[in-house]
Amino acid sequence: MNRTFTILIGIVFLIGVLGFLYFLTPNQPTPAPEAQTEASAYTSDAHGFSLSYPENLSILEYTDDMASIGTPIEGGIDSVADVRAMVLVGEPGESLQDTAARELANLCAADGPTGSFSCTGVKSAVPFVTNSGMPGFEIYLTGALTELPSGTVTEVDRGPFYAFVLETGATATKVLIVHAPLNKSVEESDADAIRAIAKTVSR
């Protein structure tokens, strides 16, 4: 009897100690859920694709083939990313990736009062997959800025460009390009924001 009583007293004492320790332990804050950026959606009925972009930005659709995502300014938009549907016509033996790079290089060309810019080649091109599983490519191009009249040439890269096939025909392929504004170098572009938008592309 005494033994049973001693065991019971021991259990009650242990419960009391554990309870005391529990109330002495400082409350740990509950981790806050990861912040989610609210998004707005854009759908192109003309080309059959959709994408999302941060709701603090706006989209300006110039034509069925081209739009810019960015911050509205007087007379237009300060673009973070441009969205463009293009038809690519490949040359014999040319891969889709090479055709896309060639056409993108044509987009780069620009002449101004003090200089001339052109894309001269592909710096990198790697496979890219959106959140919906749509495959594409992430492409960076090398470029050359020629200052006038000195003729000084400076290497200025352009990118990123994200290319996705929308439609394949017998002689041509329609692609969607989500890319940095063409007037911005890689250093001036918000690559993370452009990549995040490209990740949302779906059919």
N, CA, C and O of each residue as an XYZ file, in Angstrom:
812
protein
N       0.835     -1.205      0.000
C       0.000      0.000      0.000
C       0.879      1.267      0.000
O       0.656      2.205     -0.765
N       1.886      1.252      0.893
C       2.784      2.405      0.964
C       3.534      2.608     -0.354
O       3.775      3.735     -0.787
N       3.896      1.482     -0.979
C       4.622      1.567     -2.254
C       3.741      2.208     -3.320
O       4.190      3.093     -4.048
N       2.467      1.756     -3.417
C       1.536      2.322     -4.403
C       1.331      3.802     -4.151
O       1.308      4.608     -5.081
N       1.182      4.151     -2.874
C       0.987      5.548     -2.516
C       2.195      6.384     -2.915
O       2.044      7.501     -3.408
N       3.380      5.853     -2.705
C       4.614      6.568     -3.051
C       4.704      6.794     -4.565
O       5.112      7.862     -5.023
N       4.306      5.749     -5.344
C       4.340      5.876     -6.802
C       3.372      6.964     -7.272
O       3.704      7.764     -8.147
N       2.161      6.987     -6.677
C       1.158      7.992     -7.052
C       1.656      9.405     -6.744
O       1.495     10.333     -7.535
N       2.268      9.530     -5.562
C       2.811     10.848     -5.189
C       3.884     11.276     -6.190
O       3.961     12.442     -6.578
N       4.714     10.304     -6.601
C       5.773     10.598     -7.569
C       5.208     11.056     -8.905
O       5.726     11.995     -9.509
N       4.149     10.399     -9.372
C       3.529     10.765    -10.655
C       2.929     12.162    -10.582
O       3.095     12.973    -11.494
N       2.210     12.438     -9.455
C       1.609     13.767     -9.292
C       2.695     14.837     -9.270
O       2.545     15.905     -9.864
N       3.809     14.530     -8.566
C       4.922     15.488     -8.498
C       5.511     15.758     -9.890
O       5.795     16.901    -10.248
N       5.690     14.655    -10.682
C       6.245     14.791    -12.022
C       5.341     15.636    -12.911
O       5.819     16.495    -13.653
N       4.023     15.390    -12.836
C       3.068     16.179    -13.632
C       3.150     17.650    -13.243
O       3.106     18.535    -14.098
N       3.271     17.899    -11.934
C       3.364     19.276    -11.461
C       4.609     19.964    -11.984
O       4.553     21.120    -12.405
N       5.757     19.247    -11.961
C       7.012     19.826    -12.464
C       6.909     20.135    -13.951
O       7.322     21.203    -14.403
N       6.342     19.171    -14.726
C       6.204     19.386    -16.170
C       5.301     20.578    -16.468
O       5.590     21.385    -17.351
N       4.203     20.679    -15.718
C       3.306     21.816    -15.909
C       3.979     23.126    -15.589
O       3.807     24.115    -16.302
N       4.758     23.134    -14.499
C       5.498     24.333    -14.106
C       6.484     24.754    -15.199
O       6.581     25.931    -15.546
N       7.214     23.768    -15.734
C       8.177     24.065    -16.796
C       7.486     24.577    -18.051
O       8.010     25.457    -18.733
N       6.306     24.029    -18.360
C       5.556     24.452    -19.557
C       5.217     25.936    -19.484
O       5.364     26.673    -20.459
N       4.753     26.363    -18.285
C       4.350     27.764    -18.161
C       5.544     28.706    -18.070
O       5.420     29.903    -18.329
N       6.722     28.150    -17.694
C       7.916     28.982    -17.673
C       8.511     29.188    -19.063
O       9.222     30.166    -19.297
N       8.220     28.262    -19.995
C       8.779     28.339    -21.339
C       8.157     29.514    -22.085
O       6.934     29.580    -22.207
N       8.965     30.439    -22.586
C       8.395     31.598    -23.302
C       7.656     31.148    -24.559
O       8.070     30.218    -25.252
N       6.563     31.828    -24.827
C       5.774     31.501    -26.020
C       6.572     31.844    -27.268
O       7.079     32.958    -27.399
N       6.685     30.883    -28.188
C       7.378     31.105    -29.451
C       6.376     31.653    -30.461
O       5.288     31.095    -30.603
N       6.712     32.727    -31.162
C       5.766     33.269    -32.151
C       5.523     32.274    -33.273
O       6.432     31.573    -33.717
N       4.284     32.231    -33.715
C       3.935     31.365    -34.835
C       4.487     31.975    -36.109
O       4.234     33.148    -36.385
N       5.247     31.196    -36.905
C       5.806     31.760    -38.135
C       4.707     32.317    -39.036
O       3.676     31.680    -39.249
N       4.944     33.501    -39.555
C       3.961     34.114    -40.446
C       3.972     33.389    -41.780
O       5.032     32.982    -42.257
N       2.794     33.221    -42.390
C       2.776     32.576    -43.711
C       3.561     33.398    -44.709
O       3.613     34.624    -44.608
N       4.175     32.724    -45.679
C       4.971     33.410    -46.683
C       4.092     34.370    -47.478
O       3.015     34.008    -47.952
N       4.572     35.587    -47.609
C       3.795     36.606    -48.320
C       3.633     36.219    -49.786
O       4.585     35.796    -50.441
N       2.416     36.370    -50.282
C       2.119     36.064    -51.673
C       1.845     37.372    -52.420
O       1.029     38.185    -51.986
N       2.517     37.558    -53.519
C       2.302     38.758    -54.319
C       0.999     38.618    -55.099
O       0.804     37.656    -55.842
N       0.111     39.596    -54.916
C      -1.141     39.575    -55.659
C      -0.835     39.785    -57.141
O       0.060     40.547    -57.506
N      -1.596     39.095    -57.980
C      -1.295     39.140    -59.413
C      -2.528     39.499    -60.227
O      -3.659     39.212    -59.835
N      -2.285     40.129    -61.363
C      -3.314     40.392    -62.355
C      -3.066     39.470    -63.542
O      -1.936     39.041    -63.776
N      -4.107     39.170    -64.278
C      -3.986     38.226    -65.395
C      -4.191     38.941    -66.730
O      -4.927     39.923    -66.826
N      -3.518     38.421    -67.751
C      -3.670     38.923    -69.117
C      -3.851     37.722    -70.033
O      -3.100     36.749    -69.955
N      -4.845     37.797    -70.895
C      -5.107     36.729    -71.855
C      -5.134     37.313    -73.257
O      -5.789     38.326    -73.508
N      -4.420     36.669    -74.164
C      -4.435     37.072    -75.569
C      -5.373     36.142    -76.336
O      -5.053     34.978    -76.575
N      -6.529     36.669    -76.716
C      -7.463     35.867    -77.517
C      -6.906     35.632    -78.917
O      -7.176     34.602    -79.535
N      -6.131     36.587    -79.409
C      -5.591     36.476    -80.769
C      -4.580     35.340    -80.883
O      -4.481     34.698    -81.928
N      -3.825     35.089    -79.803
C      -2.749     34.100    -79.882
C      -2.906     32.937    -78.906
O      -2.086     32.019    -78.906
N      -3.943     32.965    -78.077
C      -4.254     31.818    -77.236
C      -3.290     31.532    -76.107
O      -2.959     30.372    -75.861
N      -2.828     32.568    -75.409
C      -1.980     32.342    -74.243
C      -2.423     33.271    -73.117
O      -3.102     34.273    -73.342
N      -2.022     32.912    -71.905
C      -2.297     33.737    -70.733
C      -1.029     33.885    -69.917
O      -0.123     33.054    -69.992
N      -0.974     34.959    -69.131
C       0.120     35.134    -68.179
C      -0.358     36.031    -67.046
O      -1.412     36.661    -67.129
N       0.442     36.074    -65.988
C       0.126     36.923    -64.844
C       1.289     37.862    -64.576
O       2.424     37.602    -64.976
N       0.985     38.967    -63.888
C       2.013     39.937    -63.537
C       1.590     40.613    -62.229
O       0.399     40.628    -61.918
N       2.515     41.165    -61.464
C       2.177     41.794    -60.179
C       1.107     42.865    -60.341
O       1.128     43.645    -61.294
N       0.173     42.891    -59.398
C      -0.950     43.827    -59.556
C      -0.550     45.289    -59.371
O      -1.327     46.187    -59.697
N       0.657     45.537    -58.851
C       1.107     46.929    -58.763
C       1.612     47.454    -60.110
O       1.951     48.630    -60.238
N       1.660     46.562    -61.121
C       2.035     46.964    -62.474
C       0.796     46.994    -63.358
O      -0.268     46.509    -62.971
N       0.941     47.561    -64.538
C      -0.151     47.620    -65.510
C       0.331     47.040    -66.828
O       1.530     46.868    -67.045
N      -0.616     46.740    -67.705
C      -0.255     46.252    -69.034
C      -0.836     47.192    -70.086
O      -1.992     47.605    -69.997
N      -0.032     47.517    -71.066
C      -0.466     48.367    -72.166
C      -0.348     47.560    -73.444
O       0.755     47.195    -73.852
N      -1.479     47.276    -74.081
C      -1.497     46.471    -75.301
C      -1.451     47.411    -76.501
O      -2.393     48.164    -76.748
N      -0.352     47.361    -77.242
C      -0.202     48.230    -78.412
C      -0.966     47.663    -79.601
O      -1.691     48.382    -80.290
N      -0.794     46.364    -79.832
C      -1.477     45.649    -80.911
C      -1.798     44.257    -80.400
O      -1.483     43.928    -79.256
N      -2.425     43.433    -81.237
C      -2.654     42.033    -80.868
C      -1.337     41.284    -80.664
O      -1.295     40.266    -79.974
N      -0.259     41.799    -81.273
C       1.023     41.098    -81.242
C       1.980     41.595    -80.170
O       2.982     40.937    -79.893
N       1.696     42.743    -79.557
C       2.677     43.307    -78.636
C       2.036     44.084    -77.503
O       1.073     44.826    -77.692
N       2.618     43.886    -76.285
C       2.172     44.610    -75.095
C       3.360     44.830    -74.179
O       4.364     44.122    -74.264
N       3.240     45.817    -73.301
C       4.281     46.090    -72.310
C       3.676     46.042    -70.916
O       2.554     46.496    -70.693
N       4.439     45.484    -69.980
C       4.023     45.411    -68.580
C       4.960     46.308    -67.782
O       6.180     46.156    -67.849
N       4.386     47.252    -67.020
C       5.238     48.152    -66.258
C       4.428     49.173    -65.486
O       3.270     48.934    -65.143
N       5.041     50.311    -65.215
C       4.420     51.381    -64.449
C       3.927     52.473    -65.395
O       4.700     52.985    -66.205
N       2.640     52.834    -65.298
C       2.129     53.884    -66.189
C       2.848     55.211    -65.957
O       3.093     55.611    -64.819
N       3.178     55.879    -67.048
C       3.748     57.218    -67.001
C       2.984     58.075    -68.012
O       2.208     57.556    -68.815
N       3.203     59.355    -67.967
C       2.500     60.231    -68.899
C       2.860     59.871    -70.335
O       4.029     59.897    -70.720
N       1.853     59.540    -71.110
C       2.048     59.226    -72.513
C       2.439     57.790    -72.795
O       2.759     57.462    -73.937
N       2.425     56.912    -71.779
C       2.787     55.518    -72.056
C       3.023     54.701    -70.810
O       2.252     54.770    -69.853
N       4.099     53.920    -70.823
C       4.378     53.012    -69.712
C       5.893     52.836    -69.591
O       6.607     52.738    -70.589
N       6.359     52.800    -68.347
C       7.771     52.498    -68.075
C       7.869     50.981    -67.974
O       7.553     50.397    -66.938
N       8.305     50.355    -69.048
C       8.201     48.903    -69.175
C       9.206     48.152    -68.302
O      10.378     48.517    -68.204
N       8.699     47.080    -67.667
C       9.530     46.110    -66.960
C       9.766     44.912    -67.865
O      10.866     44.361    -67.918
N       8.707     44.516    -68.580
C       8.798     43.374    -69.504
C       7.904     43.629    -70.701
O       6.824     44.206    -70.574
N       8.365     43.194    -71.865
C       7.564     43.282    -73.085
C       7.115     41.892    -73.497
O       7.824     40.907    -73.290
N       5.922     41.826    -74.085
C       5.330     40.562    -74.515
C       5.052     40.685    -76.003
O       4.390     41.625    -76.444
N       5.563     39.725    -76.779
C       5.495     39.865    -78.229
C       5.241     38.503    -78.877
O       5.915     37.523    -78.558
N       4.269     38.447    -79.786
C       4.045     37.249    -80.606
C       4.715     37.474    -81.950
O       4.510     38.508    -82.585
N       5.528     36.495    -82.392
C       6.289     36.631    -83.627
C       6.149     35.369    -84.467
O       5.980     34.272    -83.935
N       6.220     35.535    -85.767
C       6.271     34.393    -86.677
C       7.708     34.230    -87.144
O       8.291     35.148    -87.721
N       8.273     33.062    -86.892
C       9.661     32.782    -87.269
C       9.697     31.885    -88.495
O       8.977     30.890    -88.573
N      10.533     32.245    -89.439
C      10.746     31.420    -90.625
C      12.198     30.957    -90.590
O      13.117     31.765    -90.719
N      12.398     29.660    -90.415
C      13.739     29.122    -90.291
C      14.437     28.966    -91.629
O      13.805     28.843    -92.678
N      15.750     28.975    -91.561
C      16.561     28.706    -92.742
C      16.908     27.220    -92.776
O      16.837     26.558    -91.740
N      17.279     26.681    -93.929
C      17.591     25.241    -94.025
C      18.624     24.800    -92.986
O      19.694     25.397    -92.862
N      18.284     23.745    -92.243
C      19.191     23.196    -91.244
C      19.271     23.983    -89.952
O      20.071     23.657    -89.076
N      18.450     25.018    -89.822
C      18.506     25.870    -88.645
C      17.538     25.365    -87.579
O      16.391     25.043    -87.889
N      17.990     25.291    -86.325
C      17.109     24.870    -85.231
C      16.191     26.020    -84.843
O      16.453     27.179    -85.163
N      15.105     25.677    -84.145
C      14.173     26.706    -83.691
C      14.880     27.694    -82.776
O      14.641     28.899    -82.848
N      15.746     27.181    -81.918
C      16.494     28.037    -81.005
C      17.354     29.036    -81.781
O      17.421     30.211    -81.422
N      18.013     28.568    -82.845
C      18.857     29.449    -83.661
C      18.022     30.473    -84.423
O      18.407     31.636    -84.550
N      16.868     30.020    -84.929
C      15.983     30.941    -85.645
C      15.496     32.043    -84.715
O      15.485     33.219    -85.078
N      15.089     31.644    -83.496
C      14.616     32.628    -82.512
C      15.719     33.625    -82.186
O      15.470     34.829    -82.128
N      16.934     33.131    -81.973
C      18.046     34.020    -81.645
C      18.324     34.991    -82.789
O      18.601     36.169    -82.560
N      18.248     34.483    -84.036
C      18.494     35.346    -85.198
C      17.442     36.455    -85.295
O      17.776     37.615    -85.536
N      16.178     36.092    -85.107
C      15.106     37.084    -85.193
C      15.191     38.086    -84.036
O      14.927     39.275    -84.217
N      15.561     37.595    -82.848
C      15.700     38.500    -81.714
C      16.847     39.484    -81.943
O      16.773     40.647    -81.547
N      17.903     38.998    -82.586
C      19.025     39.883    -82.907
C      18.562     41.015    -83.824
O      19.033     42.146    -83.702
N      17.642     40.714    -84.742
C      17.107     41.751    -85.625
C      16.336     42.803    -84.829
O      16.354     43.986    -85.171
N      15.653     42.358    -83.754
C      14.899     43.295    -82.921
C      15.824     44.269    -82.198
O      15.464     45.418    -81.945
N      17.018     43.788    -81.871
C      17.969     44.590    -81.088
C      18.466     45.823    -81.818
O      18.784     46.836    -81.195
N      18.533     45.739    -83.131
C      19.172     46.803    -83.903
C      18.510     48.154    -83.649
O      17.290     48.289    -83.742
N      19.322     49.137    -83.331
C      18.798     50.492    -83.078
C      19.879     51.521    -83.392
O      21.052     51.330    -83.073
N      19.465     52.602    -84.016
C      20.376     53.703    -84.335
C      19.885     54.973    -83.653
O      18.692     55.276    -83.668
N      20.794     55.696    -83.071
C      20.461     56.963    -82.439
C      21.403     58.053    -82.900
O      22.300     57.809    -83.707
N      21.199     59.266    -82.384
C      22.028     60.398    -82.827
C      23.487     60.270    -82.404
O      24.364     60.846    -83.048
N      23.764     59.527    -81.338
C      25.147     59.436    -80.855
C      25.727     58.035    -80.934
O      26.892     57.826    -80.595
N      24.918     57.060    -81.383
C      25.437     55.700    -81.419
C      24.546     54.745    -82.175
O      23.421     55.069    -82.556
N      25.080     53.561    -82.379
C      24.363     52.507    -83.085
C      24.528     51.212    -82.300
O      25.625     50.889    -81.844
N      23.426     50.469    -82.143
C      23.498     49.220    -81.383
C      23.019     48.060    -82.241
O      22.075     48.187    -83.020
N      23.698     46.915    -82.078
C      23.262     45.692    -82.758
C      23.616     44.486    -81.902
O      24.630     44.485    -81.203
N      22.769     43.455    -81.963
C      23.077     42.197    -81.287
C      23.947     41.372    -82.225
O      23.652     41.250    -83.414
N      25.014     40.811    -81.684
C      26.007     40.153    -82.525
C      26.034     38.636    -82.376
O      26.702     37.959    -83.158
N      25.328     38.091    -81.397
C      25.345     36.635    -81.231
C      24.613     36.205    -79.977
O      24.041     37.025    -79.259
N      24.640     34.905    -79.725
C      23.966     34.329    -78.564
C      24.983     34.142    -77.443
O      26.006     33.481    -77.624
N      24.696     34.723    -76.299
C      25.568     34.536    -75.137
C      25.235     33.228    -74.432
O      26.128     32.481    -74.032
N      23.936     32.958    -74.283
C      23.499     31.696    -73.674
C      22.063     31.412    -74.095
O      21.284     32.327    -74.363
N      21.731     30.129    -74.148
C      20.365     29.685    -74.463
C      20.155     28.355    -73.752
O      20.804     27.359    -74.072
N      19.252     28.349    -72.796
C      19.015     27.142    -72.006
C      17.515     26.849    -71.956
O      16.701     27.766    -72.064
N      17.148     25.578    -71.793
C      15.732     25.228    -71.690
C      15.082     25.909    -70.485
O      15.719     26.144    -69.458
N      13.802     26.216    -70.646
C      13.035     26.903    -69.599
C      11.632     26.317    -69.594
O      11.061     26.085    -70.660
N      11.067     26.074    -68.423
C       9.725     25.492    -68.315
C       8.884     26.372    -67.397
O       9.337     26.763    -66.322
N       7.657     26.684    -67.821
C       6.771     27.516    -67.010
C       6.141     26.687    -65.897
O       6.291     25.466    -65.845
N       5.431     27.380    -65.009
C       4.744     26.698    -63.908
C       3.708     25.700    -64.407
O       3.417     24.718    -63.725
N       3.148     25.943    -65.595
C       2.133     25.052    -66.162
C       2.751     23.914    -66.973
O       2.034     23.068    -67.507
N       4.093     23.895    -67.066
C       4.762     22.834    -67.808
C       5.009     23.149    -69.271
O       5.389     22.265    -70.039
N       4.801     24.395    -69.667
C       5.020     24.789    -71.057
C       6.516     24.988    -71.303
O       7.139     25.797    -70.615
N       7.111     24.272    -72.267
C       8.553     24.382    -72.480
C       8.926     25.600    -73.322
O       8.138     26.081    -74.137
N      10.135     26.077    -73.104
C      10.630     27.198    -73.880
C      12.130     27.316    -73.722
O      12.806     26.367    -73.324
N      12.650     28.514    -74.044
C      14.076     28.780    -73.907
C      14.295     30.110    -73.214
O      13.526     31.053    -73.405
N      15.355     30.187    -72.402
C      15.822     31.445    -71.837
C      17.075     31.835    -72.621
O      18.057     31.093    -72.643
N      17.034     32.995    -73.260
C      18.114     33.394    -74.170
C      18.686     34.748    -73.751
O      17.950     35.684    -73.440
N      20.009     34.825    -73.753
C      20.704     36.105    -73.603
C      21.537     36.332    -74.864
O      22.133     35.398    -75.402
N      21.571     37.576    -75.327
C      22.322     37.917    -76.536
C      23.479     38.847    -76.211
O      23.402     39.648    -75.279
N      24.544     38.736    -76.980
C      25.633     39.702    -76.885
C      25.347     40.838    -77.861
O      24.747     40.631    -78.915
N      25.779     42.022    -77.499
C      25.536     43.175    -78.354
C      26.724     44.102    -78.418
O      27.620     44.049    -77.575
N      26.724     44.952    -79.426
C      27.815     45.914    -79.607
C      27.233     47.313    -79.766
O      26.400     47.559    -80.637
N      27.684     48.219    -78.914
C      27.279     49.624    -78.987
C      28.423     50.416    -79.598
O      29.515     50.500    -79.037
N      28.149     50.991    -80.753
C      29.169     51.782    -81.457
C      28.874     53.259    -81.256
O      27.811     53.748    -81.639
N      29.820     53.964    -80.651
C      29.650     55.395    -80.413
C      30.075     56.180    -81.660
O      31.101     55.895    -82.277
N      29.265     57.162    -82.004
C      29.556     58.024    -83.160
C      29.997     59.388    -82.650
O      29.458     59.852    -81.645
N      30.935     60.039    -83.283
C      31.687     59.611    -84.477
C      33.003     58.900    -84.138
O      33.763     58.561    -85.045
N      33.288     58.667    -82.832
C      34.586     58.101    -82.452
C      34.776     56.671    -82.954
O      35.903     56.232    -83.178
N      33.661     55.942    -83.130
C      33.762     54.564    -83.579
C      34.093     53.592    -82.465
O      34.325     52.413    -82.733
N      34.121     54.053    -81.218
C      34.399     53.192    -80.072
C      33.280     52.156    -79.917
O      32.098     52.502    -79.938
N      33.666     50.875    -79.760
C      32.689     49.790    -79.630
C      32.738     49.230    -78.213
O      33.805     48.884    -77.706
N      31.566     49.146    -77.579
C      31.448     48.602    -76.231
C      30.495     47.411    -76.262
O      29.433     47.483    -76.882
N      30.868     46.313    -75.593
C      29.975     45.148    -75.534
C      28.885     45.401    -74.507
O      29.173     45.692    -73.346
N      27.649     45.292    -74.929
C      26.486     45.490    -74.052
C      25.518     44.347    -74.315
O      24.954     44.252    -75.406
N      25.318     43.481    -73.334
C      24.443     42.328    -73.520
C      22.974     42.707    -73.365
O      22.632     43.690    -72.709
N      22.118     41.905    -73.983
C      20.670     42.106    -73.899
C      20.016     40.820    -73.408
O      20.458     39.715    -73.724
N      18.940     40.994    -72.619
C      18.207     39.842    -72.137
C      17.635     40.102    -70.751
O      17.848     41.172    -70.180
N      16.922     39.144    -70.216
C      16.639     37.837    -70.830
C      15.472     37.892    -71.816
O      14.620     38.779    -71.760
N      15.467     36.901    -72.729
C      14.362     36.663    -73.651
C      13.827     35.258    -73.350
O      14.601     34.302    -73.287
N      12.532     35.132    -73.167
C      11.909     33.813    -72.958
C      11.027     33.515    -74.159
O      10.095     34.264    -74.452
N      11.323     32.414    -74.859
C      10.630     32.076    -76.105
C       9.822     30.795    -75.931
O      10.334     29.791    -75.437
N       8.542     30.839    -76.344
C       7.635     29.696    -76.245
C       6.924     29.483    -77.579
O       6.472     30.445    -78.200
N       6.824     28.247    -78.016
C       6.130     27.937    -79.266
C       4.617     27.999    -79.038
O       4.083     27.353    -78.136
N       3.941     28.792    -79.875
C       2.480     28.882    -79.815
C       1.824     28.039    -80.898
O       0.753     27.471    -80.687
N       2.469     27.958    -82.061
C       1.870     27.249    -83.194
C       2.966     26.885    -84.191
O       3.847     27.692    -84.489
N       2.897     25.676    -84.694
C       3.895     25.215    -85.663
C       3.232     24.945    -86.999
O       2.235     24.227    -87.071
N       3.792     25.527    -88.070
C       3.277     25.307    -89.416
C       4.302     24.608    -90.276
O       5.371     24.231    -89.796
N       3.982     24.435    -91.545
C       4.884     23.731    -92.459
C       6.170     24.510    -92.700
O       7.245     23.923    -92.826
N       6.059     25.829    -92.764
C       7.252     26.637    -93.081
C       7.572     27.693    -92.031
O       8.612     28.347    -92.105
N       6.689     27.862    -91.059
C       6.899     28.916    -90.068
C       6.393     28.468    -88.700
O       5.565     27.564    -88.591
N       6.906     29.118    -87.668
C       6.521     28.828    -86.291
C       6.156     30.131    -85.598
O       6.902     31.108    -85.659
N       5.005     30.136    -84.940
C       4.618     31.313    -84.169
C       5.106     31.129    -82.741
O       4.846     30.100    -82.116
N       5.809     32.124    -82.228
C       6.339     32.036    -80.874
C       5.906     33.244    -80.051
O       5.615     34.317    -80.579
N       5.874     33.029    -78.746
C       5.654     34.112    -77.795
C       7.002     34.441    -77.173
O       7.733     33.546    -76.747
N       7.328     35.729    -77.122
C       8.567     36.180    -76.491
C       8.200     37.092    -75.318
O       7.504     38.091    -75.502
N       8.661     36.755    -74.129
C       8.575     37.638    -72.962
C      10.002     38.111    -72.717
O      10.897     37.298    -72.483
N      10.216     39.427    -72.770
C      11.606     39.876    -72.746
C      11.784     41.225    -72.064
O      10.831     41.970    -71.832
N      13.041     41.503    -71.754
C      13.396     42.811    -71.205
C      13.177     43.877    -72.265
O      13.275     43.582    -73.456
N      12.883     45.109    -71.864
C      12.770     46.189    -72.841
C      14.035     46.274    -73.685
O      15.143     46.170    -73.160
N      13.875     46.460    -74.974
C      15.014     46.418    -75.885
C      15.996     47.569    -75.683
O      17.138     47.499    -76.139
N      15.558     48.620    -75.006
C      16.455     49.760    -74.780
C      17.228     49.639    -73.469
O      17.920     50.574    -73.066
N      17.110     48.474    -72.794
C      17.811     48.285    -71.525
C      18.830     47.160    -71.635
O      18.578     46.124    -72.251
N      19.980     47.388    -71.027
C      20.997     46.341    -70.982
C      20.618     45.314    -69.923
O      19.644     45.502    -69.194
N      21.381     44.231    -69.837
C      21.124     43.210    -68.819
C      21.184     43.829    -67.425
O      20.353     43.523    -66.570
N      22.163     44.695    -67.199
C      22.323     45.319    -65.881
C      21.144     46.224    -65.545
O      20.788     46.360    -64.375
N      20.538     46.841    -66.546
C      19.426     47.763    -66.308
C      18.091     47.047    -66.189
O      17.124     47.627    -65.694
N      18.020     45.809    -66.629
C      16.764     45.059    -66.643
C      16.518     44.370    -65.304
O      17.459     44.015    -64.595
N      15.252     44.187    -64.971
C      14.868     43.450    -63.762
C      14.643     41.993    -64.153
O      13.514     41.570    -64.402
N      15.736     41.232    -64.202
C      15.677     39.849    -64.692
C      14.748     38.980    -63.850
O      14.057     38.115    -64.387
N      14.726     39.202    -62.537
C      13.874     38.386    -61.660
C      12.399     38.614    -61.980
O      11.618     37.664    -62.026
N      12.017     39.875    -62.200
C      10.617     40.194    -62.503
C      10.218     39.606    -63.858
O       9.111     39.089    -64.009
N      11.111     39.682    -64.837
C      10.805     39.156    -66.172
C      10.659     37.643    -66.117
O       9.745     37.077    -66.717
N      11.559     36.994    -65.397
C      11.499     35.538    -65.246
C      10.206     35.114    -64.542
O       9.570     34.135    -64.932
N       9.825     35.863    -63.498
C       8.605     35.534    -62.759
C       7.377     35.629    -63.661
O       6.477     34.794    -63.575
N       7.338     36.642    -64.524
C       6.213     36.778    -65.466
C       6.241     35.630    -66.469
O       5.207     35.022    -66.749
N       7.423     35.330    -67.012
C       7.551     34.238    -67.988
C       7.112     32.902    -67.380
O       6.547     32.059    -68.076
N       7.367     32.715    -66.100
C       6.999     31.468    -65.429
C       5.485     31.234    -65.421
O       5.039     30.095    -65.286
N       4.697     32.295    -65.565
C       3.234     32.160    -65.490
C       2.583     31.889    -66.834
O       1.371     31.684    -66.898
N       3.367     31.882    -67.917
C       2.782     31.694    -69.246
C       2.114     30.320    -69.360
O       2.681     29.311    -68.938
N       0.922     30.290    -69.927
C       0.204     29.032    -70.141
C      -0.640     29.138    -71.392
O      -0.913     30.235    -71.881
N      -1.057     27.976    -71.913
C      -1.931     27.924    -73.084
C      -3.349     27.623    -72.633
O      -4.254     27.534    -73.463
